[in-house]
Amino acid sequence: MLTLIELSSSVALLVWGTYIVRTGIMRVFGSDLRRILGKSIGKKSRAFLAGIGVTALVQSSSARALLVIFL
């Protein structure tokens, strides 16, 4: 039971940290970031490939963070 509570709290901290980083980036870059992303990923095929790449990076960094938390 204690392990489940520790896992839940670790996931909650990871989600909260991700939210804080997203909020900070949006405050700093905001509309400029949206404009740049809109121009650079104009075609659906490029947007799809960029989404796959970003997803792979985010998942691997999240997995690394969870491993570091538990080790």
N, CA, C and O atoms as a Tripos MOL2 file, in Angstrom:
@<TRIPOS>MOLECULE
protein
  284   283    71     0     0
PROTEIN
NO_CHARGES

@<TRIPOS>ATOM
      1 N           0.8240   -1.1980    0.0000 N.3       1 MET1
      2 CA          0.0000    0.0000    0.0000 C.3       1 MET1
      3 C           0.8680    1.2620    0.0000 C.2       1 MET1
      4 O           0.5590    2.2420   -0.6780 O.2       1 MET1
      5 N           1.9510    1.2210    0.7660 N.am      2 LEU2
      6 CA          2.8410    2.3810    0.8290 C.3       2 LEU2
      7 C           3.5100    2.6350   -0.5190 C.2       2 LEU2
      8 O           3.7120    3.7850   -0.9100 O.2       2 LEU2
      9 N           3.8500    1.5620   -1.2250 N.am      3 THR3
     10 CA          4.4560    1.7080   -2.5480 C.3       3 THR3
     11 C           3.4900    2.3750   -3.5120 C.2       3 THR3
     12 O           3.9020    3.2010   -4.3260 O.2       3 THR3
     13 N           2.2210    2.0320   -3.4320 N.am      4 LEU4
     14 CA          1.2070    2.6450   -4.2960 C.3       4 LEU4
     15 C           1.0680    4.1340   -4.0020 C.2       4 LEU4
     16 O           0.9080    4.9400   -4.9190 O.2       4 LEU4
     17 N           1.1280    4.4930   -2.7370 N.am      5 ILE5
     18 CA          1.0520    5.9140   -2.3610 C.3       5 ILE5
     19 C           2.2810    6.6630   -2.8640 C.2       5 ILE5
     20 O           2.1670    7.7820   -3.3630 O.2       5 ILE5
     21 N           3.4580    6.0470   -2.7340 N.am      6 GLU6
     22 CA          4.6830    6.6820   -3.2260 C.3       6 GLU6
     23 C           4.6510    6.8560   -4.7350 C.2       6 GLU6
     24 O           5.0540    7.8990   -5.2500 O.2       6 GLU6
     25 N           4.1740    5.8440   -5.4440 N.am      7 LEU7
     26 CA          4.0620    5.9270   -6.9000 C.3       7 LEU7
     27 C           3.0850    7.0240   -7.3070 C.2       7 LEU7
     28 O           3.3650    7.8050   -8.2170 O.2       7 LEU7
     29 N           1.9500    7.0810   -6.6390 N.am      8 SER8
     30 CA          0.9520    8.1140   -6.9510 C.3       8 SER8
     31 C           1.4980    9.5150   -6.6950 C.2       8 SER8
     32 O           1.2800   10.4290   -7.4900 O.2       8 SER8
     33 N           2.2030    9.6760   -5.5920 N.am      9 SER9
     34 CA          2.7470   11.0060   -5.2940 C.3       9 SER9
     35 C           3.8520   11.3770   -6.2810 C.2       9 SER9
     36 O           3.9900   12.5470   -6.6360 O.2       9 SER9
     37 N           4.6380   10.4010   -6.7270 N.am     10 SER10
     38 CA          5.6760   10.6820   -7.7230 C.3      10 SER10
     39 C           5.0640   11.1120   -9.0450 C.2      10 SER10
     40 O           5.5400   12.0560   -9.6740 O.2      10 SER10
     41 N           4.0270   10.4330   -9.4630 N.am     11 VAL11
     42 CA          3.3510   10.7880  -10.7090 C.3      11 VAL11
     43 C           2.7170   12.1710  -10.5810 C.2      11 VAL11
     44 O           2.7590   12.9660  -11.5200 O.2      11 VAL11
     45 N           2.1280   12.4560   -9.4150 N.am     12 ALA12
     46 CA          1.5160   13.7710   -9.2020 C.3      12 ALA12
     47 C           2.5680   14.8780   -9.2810 C.2      12 ALA12
     48 O           2.3120   15.9310   -9.8650 O.2      12 ALA12
     49 N           3.7420   14.6500   -8.7010 N.am     13 LEU13
     50 CA          4.8170   15.6470   -8.7780 C.3      13 LEU13
     51 C           5.3050   15.8270  -10.2110 C.2      13 LEU13
     52 O           5.6040   16.9460  -10.6310 O.2      13 LEU13
     53 N           5.3870   14.7350  -10.9600 N.am     14 LEU14
     54 CA          5.8010   14.8240  -12.3620 C.3      14 LEU14
     55 C           4.8030   15.6380  -13.1730 C.2      14 LEU14
     56 O           5.1990   16.4880  -13.9700 O.2      14 LEU14
     57 N           3.5190   15.3870  -12.9780 N.am     15 VAL15
     58 CA          2.4820   16.1240  -13.7060 C.3      15 VAL15
     59 C           2.5000   17.5950  -13.3100 C.2      15 VAL15
     60 O           2.3870   18.4720  -14.1660 O.2      15 VAL15
     61 N           2.6400   17.8640  -12.0290 N.am     16 TRP16
     62 CA          2.6690   19.2550  -11.5630 C.3      16 TRP16
     63 C           3.8900   19.9890  -12.1240 C.2      16 TRP16
     64 O           3.7820   21.1370  -12.5550 O.2      16 TRP16
     65 N           5.0460   19.3270  -12.1180 N.am     17 GLY17
     66 CA          6.2510   19.9290  -12.6790 C.3      17 GLY17
     67 C           6.1200   20.2230  -14.1590 C.2      17 GLY17
     68 O           6.5730   21.2640  -14.6350 O.2      17 GLY17
     69 N           5.4970   19.2980  -14.8950 N.am     18 THR18
     70 CA          5.2570   19.5190  -16.3170 C.3      18 THR18
     71 C           4.3410   20.7150  -16.5370 C.2      18 THR18
     72 O           4.5610   21.5150  -17.4460 O.2      18 THR18
     73 N           3.3200   20.8350  -15.7060 N.am     19 TYR19
     74 CA          2.4050   21.9750  -15.8060 C.3      19 TYR19
     75 C           3.1360   23.2950  -15.5370 C.2      19 TYR19
     76 O           2.9250   24.2820  -16.2420 O.2      19 TYR19
     77 N           3.9870   23.3060  -14.5240 N.am     20 ILE20
     78 CA          4.7350   24.5240  -14.1820 C.3      20 ILE20
     79 C           5.6690   24.9230  -15.3240 C.2      20 ILE20
     80 O           5.7650   26.1030  -15.6590 O.2      20 ILE20
     81 N           6.3570   23.9520  -15.9220 N.am     21 VAL21
     82 CA          7.2500   24.2450  -17.0490 C.3      21 VAL21
     83 C           6.4550   24.7810  -18.2270 C.2      21 VAL21
     84 O           6.8640   25.7610  -18.8500 O.2      21 VAL21
     85 N           5.3160   24.1510  -18.5460 N.am     22 ARG22
     86 CA          4.4730   24.6060  -19.6590 C.3      22 ARG22
     87 C           3.9890   26.0320  -19.4250 C.2      22 ARG22
     88 O           4.0120   26.8560  -20.3390 O.2      22 ARG22
     89 N           3.5540   26.3220  -18.2080 N.am     23 THR23
     90 CA          3.0680   27.6650  -17.8910 C.3      23 THR23
     91 C           4.1790   28.6980  -18.0450 C.2      23 THR23
     92 O           3.9480   29.7830  -18.5770 O.2      23 THR23
     93 N           5.3860   28.3650  -17.5810 N.am     24 GLY24
     94 CA          6.5070   29.2840  -17.7040 C.3      24 GLY24
     95 C           6.8750   29.5510  -19.1460 C.2      24 GLY24
     96 O           7.1270   30.6940  -19.5270 O.2      24 GLY24
     97 N           6.9070   28.4930  -19.9560 N.am     25 ILE25
     98 CA          7.2370   28.6650  -21.3800 C.3      25 ILE25
     99 C           6.1860   29.5110  -22.0780 C.2      25 ILE25
    100 O           6.5220   30.3770  -22.8860 O.2      25 ILE25
    101 N           4.9300   29.2710  -21.7770 N.am     26 MET26
    102 CA          3.8730   30.0500  -22.4190 C.3      26 MET26
    103 C           3.9240   31.5160  -21.9860 C.2      26 MET26
    104 O           3.6250   32.4010  -22.7880 O.2      26 MET26
    105 N           4.2900   31.7840  -20.7560 N.am     27 ARG27
    106 CA          4.3980   33.1750  -20.3070 C.3      27 ARG27
    107 C           5.5520   33.8960  -20.9890 C.2      27 ARG27
    108 O           5.4410   35.0710  -21.3410 O.2      27 ARG27
    109 N           6.6600   33.1850  -21.1740 N.am     28 VAL28
    110 CA          7.8370   33.8120  -21.7670 C.3      28 VAL28
    111 C           7.6730   33.9900  -23.2730 C.2      28 VAL28
    112 O           7.9090   35.0760  -23.8030 O.2      28 VAL28
    113 N           7.2660   32.9160  -23.9680 N.am     29 PHE29
    114 CA          7.2340   32.9480  -25.4290 C.3      29 PHE29
    115 C           5.8460   33.2170  -25.9950 C.2      29 PHE29
    116 O           5.7210   33.9270  -26.9940 O.2      29 PHE29
    117 N           4.8060   32.6710  -25.3850 N.am     30 GLY30
    118 CA          3.4180   32.9260  -25.7450 C.3      30 GLY30
    119 C           3.0940   32.8560  -27.2230 C.2      30 GLY30
    120 O           3.2500   31.8120  -27.8580 O.2      30 GLY30
    121 N           2.6380   33.9810  -27.7670 N.am     31 SER31
    122 CA          2.1760   34.0230  -29.1520 C.3      31 SER31
    123 C           3.3090   33.8280  -30.1530 C.2      31 SER31
    124 O           3.0830   33.3100  -31.2470 O.2      31 SER31
    125 N           4.5260   34.2370  -29.7940 N.am     32 ASP32
    126 CA          5.6650   34.0200  -30.6960 C.3      32 ASP32
    127 C           5.8890   32.5280  -30.9410 C.2      32 ASP32
    128 O           6.1550   32.1060  -32.0670 O.2      32 ASP32
    129 N           5.7800   31.7480  -29.8900 N.am     33 LEU33
    130 CA          5.9630   30.3030  -30.0160 C.3      33 LEU33
    131 C           4.8830   29.6960  -30.9080 C.2      33 LEU33
    132 O           5.1790   28.8490  -31.7500 O.2      33 LEU33
    133 N           3.6470   30.1200  -30.7300 N.am     34 ARG34
    134 CA          2.5530   29.6160  -31.5690 C.3      34 ARG34
    135 C           2.7700   29.9920  -33.0340 C.2      34 ARG34
    136 O           2.5280   29.1780  -33.9260 O.2      34 ARG34
    137 N           3.2180   31.2040  -33.2820 N.am     35 ARG35
    138 CA          3.4370   31.6600  -34.6510 C.3      35 ARG35
    139 C           4.5640   30.8640  -35.3160 C.2      35 ARG35
    140 O           4.4300   30.4250  -36.4580 O.2      35 ARG35
    141 N           5.6640   30.6840  -34.6000 N.am     36 ILE36
    142 CA          6.7970   29.9390  -35.1460 C.3      36 ILE36
    143 C           6.4120   28.4930  -35.4230 C.2      36 ILE36
    144 O           6.7420   27.9520  -36.4780 O.2      36 ILE36
    145 N           5.7190   27.8700  -34.4870 N.am     37 LEU37
    146 CA          5.2930   26.4850  -34.7010 C.3      37 LEU37
    147 C           4.3040   26.3850  -35.8560 C.2      37 LEU37
    148 O           4.3350   25.4220  -36.6220 O.2      37 LEU37
    149 N           3.4350   27.3670  -35.9800 N.am     38 GLY38
    150 CA          2.4670   27.3620  -37.0760 C.3      38 GLY38
    151 C           3.1330   27.4520  -38.4420 C.2      38 GLY38
    152 O           2.6970   26.8040  -39.3930 O.2      38 GLY38
    153 N           4.1810   28.2490  -38.5380 N.am     39 LYS39
    154 CA          4.8900   28.3830  -39.8110 C.3      39 LYS39
    155 C           5.7420   27.1560  -40.1220 C.2      39 LYS39
    156 O           5.7790   26.6960  -41.2630 O.2      39 LYS39
    157 N           6.4230   26.6290  -39.1110 N.am     40 SER40
    158 CA          7.3460   25.5250  -39.3600 C.3      40 SER40
    159 C           6.6410   24.1920  -39.5800 C.2      40 SER40
    160 O           7.2110   23.2890  -40.1930 O.2      40 SER40
    161 N           5.4410   24.0600  -39.1020 N.am     41 ILE41
    162 CA          4.7080   22.7980  -39.2610 C.3      41 ILE41
    163 C           3.4040   23.0960  -39.9850 C.2      41 ILE41
    164 O           2.3190   22.9330  -39.4270 O.2      41 ILE41
    165 N           3.5200   23.5290  -41.2150 N.am     42 GLY42
    166 CA          2.3500   23.8920  -41.9990 C.3      42 GLY42
    167 C           1.6530   22.7090  -42.6550 C.2      42 GLY42
    168 O           0.4290   22.7070  -42.7890 O.2      42 GLY42
    169 N           2.4130   21.7140  -43.0630 N.am     43 LYS43
    170 CA          1.8300   20.5640  -43.7390 C.3      43 LYS43
    171 C           1.4880   19.4730  -42.7230 C.2      43 LYS43
    172 O           2.1430   19.3400  -41.6900 O.2      43 LYS43
    173 N           0.4530   18.7020  -43.0370 N.am     44 LYS44
    174 CA          0.0120   17.6630  -42.1110 C.3      44 LYS44
    175 C           1.0580   16.5810  -41.9170 C.2      44 LYS44
    176 O           1.2160   16.0640  -40.8120 O.2      44 LYS44
    177 N           1.7780   16.2310  -42.9830 N.am     45 SER45
    178 CA          2.7790   15.1730  -42.8540 C.3      45 SER45
    179 C           3.9330   15.6180  -41.9590 C.2      45 SER45
    180 O           4.4220   14.8350  -41.1450 O.2      45 SER45
    181 N           4.3660   16.8570  -42.1020 N.am     46 ARG46
    182 CA          5.4430   17.3770  -41.2480 C.3      46 ARG46
    183 C           4.9720   17.5000  -39.8030 C.2      46 ARG46
    184 O           5.7320   17.2290  -38.8740 O.2      46 ARG46
    185 N           3.7290   17.9040  -39.6170 N.am     47 ALA47
    186 CA          3.1810   18.0200  -38.2660 C.3      47 ALA47
    187 C           3.1050   16.6480  -37.5990 C.2      47 ALA47
    188 O           3.3940   16.5100  -36.4110 O.2      47 ALA47
    189 N           2.7130   15.6350  -38.3740 N.am     48 PHE48
    190 CA          2.6230   14.2820  -37.8530 C.3      48 PHE48
    191 C           3.9970   13.7710  -37.4190 C.2      48 PHE48
    192 O           4.1390   13.2230  -36.3260 O.2      48 PHE48
    193 N           4.9990   13.9500  -38.2660 N.am     49 LEU49
    194 CA          6.3490   13.4930  -37.9400 C.3      49 LEU49
    195 C           6.9280   14.2610  -36.7480 C.2      49 LEU49
    196 O           7.5920   13.6770  -35.8920 O.2      49 LEU49
    197 N           6.6760   15.5560  -36.6980 N.am     50 ALA50
    198 CA          7.1500   16.3480  -35.5620 C.3      50 ALA50
    199 C           6.4730   15.9040  -34.2690 C.2      50 ALA50
    200 O           7.1100   15.8580  -33.2160 O.2      50 ALA50
    201 N           5.1980   15.5790  -34.3440 N.am     51 GLY51
    202 CA          4.4680   15.0830  -33.1700 C.3      51 GLY51
    203 C           5.0210   13.7670  -32.6690 C.2      51 GLY51
    204 O           5.1390   13.5560  -31.4620 O.2      51 GLY51
    205 N           5.3630   12.8770  -33.5950 N.am     52 ILE52
    206 CA          5.9520   11.5950  -33.2020 C.3      52 ILE52
    207 C           7.2990   11.8220  -32.5220 C.2      52 ILE52
    208 O           7.5990   11.2040  -31.5010 O.2      52 ILE52
    209 N           8.1160   12.7210  -33.0990 N.am     53 GLY53
    210 CA          9.4210   13.0040  -32.5160 C.3      53 GLY53
    211 C           9.3270   13.6030  -31.1180 C.2      53 GLY53
    212 O          10.0370   13.1830  -30.2040 O.2      53 GLY53
    213 N           8.4540   14.5760  -30.9630 N.am     54 VAL54
    214 CA          8.2910   15.2070  -29.6500 C.3      54 VAL54
    215 C           7.7480   14.2140  -28.6360 C.2      54 VAL54
    216 O           8.1880   14.1890  -27.4860 O.2      54 VAL54
    217 N           6.7910   13.3930  -29.0590 N.am     55 THR55
    218 CA          6.2280   12.3930  -28.1560 C.3      55 THR55
    219 C           7.2950   11.4080  -27.7020 C.2      55 THR55
    220 O           7.3360   11.0410  -26.5270 O.2      55 THR55
    221 N           8.1450   10.9830  -28.6020 N.am     56 ALA56
    222 CA          9.2170   10.0520  -28.2370 C.3      56 ALA56
    223 C          10.1760   10.6970  -27.2380 C.2      56 ALA56
    224 O          10.6090   10.0480  -26.2850 O.2      56 ALA56
    225 N          10.5060   11.9580  -27.4500 N.am     57 LEU57
    226 CA         11.4040   12.6480  -26.5250 C.3      57 LEU57
    227 C          10.7750   12.8340  -25.1540 C.2      57 LEU57
    228 O          11.4300   12.6260  -24.1330 O.2      57 LEU57
    229 N           9.5150   13.2230  -25.1290 N.am     58 VAL58
    230 CA          8.8390   13.4730  -23.8560 C.3      58 VAL58
    231 C           8.6760   12.1750  -23.0790 C.2      58 VAL58
    232 O           8.9010   12.1400  -21.8690 O.2      58 VAL58
    233 N           8.2860   11.1090  -23.7710 N.am     59 GLN59
    234 CA          8.0960    9.8490  -23.0650 C.3      59 GLN59
    235 C           9.4130    9.3200  -22.5230 C.2      59 GLN59
    236 O           9.4560    8.7960  -21.4100 O.2      59 GLN59
    237 N          10.4810    9.4480  -23.2890 N.am     60 SER60
    238 CA         11.7570    8.9300  -22.7940 C.3      60 SER60
    239 C          12.2550    9.7600  -21.6200 C.2      60 SER60
    240 O          12.8340    9.2080  -20.6840 O.2      60 SER60
    241 N          12.0440   11.0670  -21.6470 N.am     61 SER61
    242 CA         12.4940   11.8750  -20.5130 C.3      61 SER61
    243 C          11.6150   11.6210  -19.2950 C.2      61 SER61
    244 O          12.1050   11.6420  -18.1660 O.2      61 SER61
    245 N          10.3380   11.3830  -19.5040 N.am     62 SER62
    246 CA          9.4590   11.0610  -18.3780 C.3      62 SER62
    247 C           9.8470    9.7220  -17.7670 C.2      62 SER62
    248 O           9.8700    9.5770  -16.5450 O.2      62 SER62
    249 N          10.1480    8.7520  -18.6080 N.am     63 ALA63
    250 CA         10.5710    7.4480  -18.0980 C.3      63 ALA63
    251 C          11.8760    7.5740  -17.3210 C.2      63 ALA63
    252 O          12.0370    6.9630  -16.2650 O.2      63 ALA63
    253 N          12.8050    8.3650  -17.8430 N.am     64 ARG64
    254 CA         14.0670    8.5890  -17.1390 C.3      64 ARG64
    255 C          13.8250    9.2480  -15.7840 C.2      64 ARG64
    256 O          14.4290    8.8650  -14.7820 O.2      64 ARG64
    257 N          12.9420   10.2330  -15.7610 N.am     65 ALA65
    258 CA         12.6500   10.9320  -14.5020 C.3      65 ALA65
    259 C          12.0490    9.9730  -13.4890 C.2      65 ALA65
    260 O          12.4100   10.0110  -12.3120 O.2      65 ALA65
    261 N          11.1360    9.1120  -13.9290 N.am     66 LEU66
    262 CA         10.5410    8.1580  -13.0050 C.3      66 LEU66
    263 C          11.5770    7.1580  -12.4950 C.2      66 LEU66
    264 O          11.5420    6.7830  -11.3230 O.2      66 LEU66
    265 N          12.4900    6.7260  -13.3490 N.am     67 LEU67
    266 CA         13.5410    5.8130  -12.9060 C.3      67 LEU67
    267 C          14.4530    6.4700  -11.8820 C.2      67 LEU67
    268 O          14.8460    5.8420  -10.8990 O.2      67 LEU67
    269 N          14.7870    7.7280  -12.1100 N.am     68 VAL68
    270 CA         15.6560    8.4360  -11.1670 C.3      68 VAL68
    271 C          14.9660    8.6070   -9.8290 C.2      68 VAL68
    272 O          15.6040    8.5180   -8.7800 O.2      68 VAL68
    273 N          13.6640    8.8520   -9.8610 N.am     69 ILE69
    274 CA         12.9120    9.0250   -8.6120 C.3      69 ILE69
    275 C          12.9570    7.7490   -7.7770 C.2      69 ILE69
    276 O          13.1180    7.8040   -6.5580 O.2      69 ILE69
    277 N          12.8160    6.6090   -8.4350 N.am     70 PHE70
    278 CA         12.7300    5.3530   -7.6970 C.3      70 PHE70
    279 C          14.0900    4.7320   -7.3910 C.2      70 PHE70
    280 O          14.1690    3.8090   -6.5800 O.2      70 PHE70
    281 N          15.1450    5.2060   -8.0110 N.am     71 LEU71
    282 CA         16.4610    4.6200   -7.7200 C.3      71 LEU71
    283 C          17.1670    5.4040   -6.7070 C.2      71 LEU71
    284 O          18.2900    5.0630   -6.3350 O.2      71 LEU71
@<TRIPOS>BOND
     1     1     2 1
     2     2     3 1
     3     3     4 2
     4     3     5 am
     5     5     6 1
     6     6     7 1
     7     7     8 2
     8     7     9 am
     9     9    10 1
    10    10    11 1
    11    11    12 2
    12    11    13 am
    13    13    14 1
    14    14    15 1
    15    15    16 2
    16    15    17 am
    17    17    18 1
    18    18    19 1
    19    19    20 2
    20    19    21 am
    21    21    22 1
    22    22    23 1
    23    23    24 2
    24    23    25 am
    25    25    26 1
    26    26    27 1
    27    27    28 2
    28    27    29 am
    29    29    30 1
    30    30    31 1
    31    31    32 2
    32    31    33 am
    33    33    34 1
    34    34    35 1
    35    35    36 2
    36    35    37 am
    37    37    38 1
    38    38    39 1
    39    39    40 2
    40    39    41 am
    41    41    42 1
    42    42    43 1
    43    43    44 2
    44    43    45 am
    45    45    46 1
    46    46    47 1
    47    47    48 2
    48    47    49 am
    49    49    50 1
    50    50    51 1
    51    51    52 2
    52    51    53 am
    53    53    54 1
    54    54    55 1
    55    55    56 2
    56    55    57 am
    57    57    58 1
    58    58    59 1
    59    59    60 2
    60    59    61 am
    61    61    62 1
    62    62    63 1
    63    63    64 2
    64    63    65 am
    65    65    66 1
    66    66    67 1
    67    67    68 2
    68    67    69 am
    69    69    70 1
    70    70    71 1
    71    71    72 2
    72    71    73 am
    73    73    74 1
    74    74    75 1
    75    75    76 2
    76    75    77 am
    77    77    78 1
    78    78    79 1
    79    79    80 2
    80    79    81 am
    81    81    82 1
    82    82    83 1
    83    83    84 2
    84    83    85 am
    85    85    86 1
    86    86    87 1
    87    87    88 2
    88    87    89 am
    89    89    90 1
    90    90    91 1
    91    91    92 2
    92    91    93 am
    93    93    94 1
    94    94    95 1
    95    95    96 2
    96    95    97 am
    97    97    98 1
    98    98    99 1
    99    99   100 2
   100    99   101 am
   101   101   102 1
   102   102   103 1
   103   103   104 2
   104   103   105 am
   105   105   106 1
   106   106   107 1
   107   107   108 2
   108   107   109 am
   109   109   110 1
   110   110   111 1
   111   111   112 2
   112   111   113 am
   113   113   114 1
   114   114   115 1
   115   115   116 2
   116   115   117 am
   117   117   118 1
   118   118   119 1
   119   119   120 2
   120   119   121 am
   121   121   122 1
   122   122   123 1
   123   123   124 2
   124   123   125 am
   125   125   126 1
   126   126   127 1
   127   127   128 2
   128   127   129 am
   129   129   130 1
   130   130   131 1
   131   131   132 2
   132   131   133 am
   133   133   134 1
   134   134   135 1
   135   135   136 2
   136   135   137 am
   137   137   138 1
   138   138   139 1
   139   139   140 2
   140   139   141 am
   141   141   142 1
   142   142   143 1
   143   143   144 2
   144   143   145 am
   145   145   146 1
   146   146   147 1
   147   147   148 2
   148   147   149 am
   149   149   150 1
   150   150   151 1
   151   151   152 2
   152   151   153 am
   153   153   154 1
   154   154   155 1
   155   155   156 2
   156   155   157 am
   157   157   158 1
   158   158   159 1
   159   159   160 2
   160   159   161 am
   161   161   162 1
   162   162   163 1
   163   163   164 2
   164   163   165 am
   165   165   166 1
   166   166   167 1
   167   167   168 2
   168   167   169 am
   169   169   170 1
   170   170   171 1
   171   171   172 2
   172   171   173 am
   173   173   174 1
   174   174   175 1
   175   175   176 2
   176   175   177 am
   177   177   178 1
   178   178   179 1
   179   179   180 2
   180   179   181 am
   181   181   182 1
   182   182   183 1
   183   183   184 2
   184   183   185 am
   185   185   186 1
   186   186   187 1
   187   187   188 2
   188   187   189 am
   189   189   190 1
   190   190   191 1
   191   191   192 2
   192   191   193 am
   193   193   194 1
   194   194   195 1
   195   195   196 2
   196   195   197 am
   197   197   198 1
   198   198   199 1
   199   199   200 2
   200   199   201 am
   201   201   202 1
   202   202   203 1
   203   203   204 2
   204   203   205 am
   205   205   206 1
   206   206   207 1
   207   207   208 2
   208   207   209 am
   209   209   210 1
   210   210   211 1
   211   211   212 2
   212   211   213 am
   213   213   214 1
   214   214   215 1
   215   215   216 2
   216   215   217 am
   217   217   218 1
   218   218   219 1
   219   219   220 2
   220   219   221 am
   221   221   222 1
   222   222   223 1
   223   223   224 2
   224   223   225 am
   225   225   226 1
   226   226   227 1
   227   227   228 2
   228   227   229 am
   229   229   230 1
   230   230   231 1
   231   231   232 2
   232   231   233 am
   233   233   234 1
   234   234   235 1
   235   235   236 2
   236   235   237 am
   237   237   238 1
   238   238   239 1
   239   239   240 2
   240   239   241 am
   241   241   242 1
   242   242   243 1
   243   243   244 2
   244   243   245 am
   245   245   246 1
   246   246   247 1
   247   247   248 2
   248   247   249 am
   249   249   250 1
   250   250   251 1
   251   251   252 2
   252   251   253 am
   253   253   254 1
   254   254   255 1
   255   255   256 2
   256   255   257 am
   257   257   258 1
   258   258   259 1
   259   259   260 2
   260   259   261 am
   261   261   262 1
   262   262   263 1
   263   263   264 2
   264   263   265 am
   265   265   266 1
   266   266   267 1
   267   267   268 2
   268   267   269 am
   269   269   270 1
   270   270   271 1
   271   271   272 2
   272   271   273 am
   273   273   274 1
   274   274   275 1
   275   275   276 2
   276   275   277 am
   277   277   278 1
   278   278   279 1
   279   279   280 2
   280   279   281 am
   281   281   282 1
   282   282   283 1
   283   283   284 2
@<TRIPOS>SUBSTRUCTURE
     1 MET1         2 RESIDUE 1 A MET
     2 LEU2         6 RESIDUE 1 A LEU
     3 THR3        10 RESIDUE 1 A THR
     4 LEU4        14 RESIDUE 1 A LEU
     5 ILE5        18 RESIDUE 1 A ILE
     6 GLU6        22 RESIDUE 1 A GLU
     7 LEU7        26 RESIDUE 1 A LEU
     8 SER8        30 RESIDUE 1 A SER
     9 SER9        34 RESIDUE 1 A SER
    10 SER10       38 RESIDUE 1 A SER
    11 VAL11       42 RESIDUE 1 A VAL
    12 ALA12       46 RESIDUE 1 A ALA
    13 LEU13       50 RESIDUE 1 A LEU
    14 LEU14       54 RESIDUE 1 A LEU
    15 VAL15       58 RESIDUE 1 A VAL
    16 TRP16       62 RESIDUE 1 A TRP
    17 GLY17       66 RESIDUE 1 A GLY
    18 THR18       70 RESIDUE 1 A THR
    19 TYR19       74 RESIDUE 1 A TYR
    20 ILE20       78 RESIDUE 1 A ILE
    21 VAL21       82 RESIDUE 1 A VAL
    22 ARG22       86 RESIDUE 1 A ARG
    23 THR23       90 RESIDUE 1 A THR
    24 GLY24       94 RESIDUE 1 A GLY
    25 ILE25       98 RESIDUE 1 A ILE
    26 MET26      102 RESIDUE 1 A MET
    27 ARG27      106 RESIDUE 1 A ARG
    28 VAL28      110 RESIDUE 1 A VAL
    29 PHE29      114 RESIDUE 1 A PHE
    30 GLY30      118 RESIDUE 1 A GLY
    31 SER31      122 RESIDUE 1 A SER
    32 ASP32      126 RESIDUE 1 A ASP
    33 LEU33      130 RESIDUE 1 A LEU
    34 ARG34      134 RESIDUE 1 A ARG
    35 ARG35      138 RESIDUE 1 A ARG
    36 ILE36      142 RESIDUE 1 A ILE
    37 LEU37      146 RESIDUE 1 A LEU
    38 GLY38      150 RESIDUE 1 A GLY
    39 LYS39      154 RESIDUE 1 A LYS
    40 SER40      158 RESIDUE 1 A SER
    41 ILE41      162 RESIDUE 1 A ILE
    42 GLY42      166 RESIDUE 1 A GLY
    43 LYS43      170 RESIDUE 1 A LYS
    44 LYS44      174 RESIDUE 1 A LYS
    45 SER45      178 RESIDUE 1 A SER
    46 ARG46      182 RESIDUE 1 A ARG
    47 ALA47      186 RESIDUE 1 A ALA
    48 PHE48      190 RESIDUE 1 A PHE
    49 LEU49      194 RESIDUE 1 A LEU
    50 ALA50      198 RESIDUE 1 A ALA
    51 GLY51      202 RESIDUE 1 A GLY
    52 ILE52      206 RESIDUE 1 A ILE
    53 GLY53      210 RESIDUE 1 A GLY
    54 VAL54      214 RESIDUE 1 A VAL
    55 THR55      218 RESIDUE 1 A THR
    56 ALA56      222 RESIDUE 1 A ALA
    57 LEU57      226 RESIDUE 1 A LEU
    58 VAL58      230 RESIDUE 1 A VAL
    59 GLN59      234 RESIDUE 1 A GLN
    60 SER60      238 RESIDUE 1 A SER
    61 SER61      242 RESIDUE 1 A SER
    62 SER62      246 RESIDUE 1 A SER
    63 ALA63      250 RESIDUE 1 A ALA
    64 ARG64      254 RESIDUE 1 A ARG
    65 ALA65      258 RESIDUE 1 A ALA
    66 LEU66      262 RESIDUE 1 A LEU
    67 LEU67      266 RESIDUE 1 A LEU
    68 VAL68      270 RESIDUE 1 A VAL
    69 ILE69      274 RESIDUE 1 A ILE
    70 PHE70      278 RESIDUE 1 A PHE
    71 LEU71      282 RESIDUE 1 A LEU
